[in-house]
Amino acid sequence: MELPSRAFKAVDGGTLLVCRVQPGASKSGIAGAYGEDCVKITLASPPVDGKANQALCRLIAEQCGVPKGRVEIASGHASRSKALRIAGIPPGELRALLSEEMK
C-alpha cells in the first residue's frame, strides 16, 4: 500500500507531512493512508500533557534516521490532524522511508 503523495509537501529545507494521529493505540507506527492527502499514524502514548506529540516526533525521527530536533509540529498541537515539518529530507525520500516502515 502506497502512502498518498499529497500528504508530503515540499517546504524550505525539508518536507511538511500532513497526518492524522490516533493516540492510545496498542502500538506505535505508520498505519497507512487516511483519505487521499493524509497519513495515519498510531501512537501508544496517551494524549495527555503533550506525551503523544513528543512520541510522534520521536517516532518520525527514528523511522527517518534523523535527530529528533529536525522534526517539529507545524500545526495541530491540540488536534488529531497535524502537520509535521521534517528538516533535511525531500518529500519523495520521506514518503519512501515511511512507506518502507509501514510494511
Secondary structure, DSSP 8 states (H G I E B T S, - for coil): ----GGGEEEETTEEEEEEEEETT-SS-EEEEE-TTS-EEEE-SS-SSTTHHHHHHHHHHHHHHTS-GGGEEEEE-TTSSEEEEEEET--HHHHHHHHHHHH-
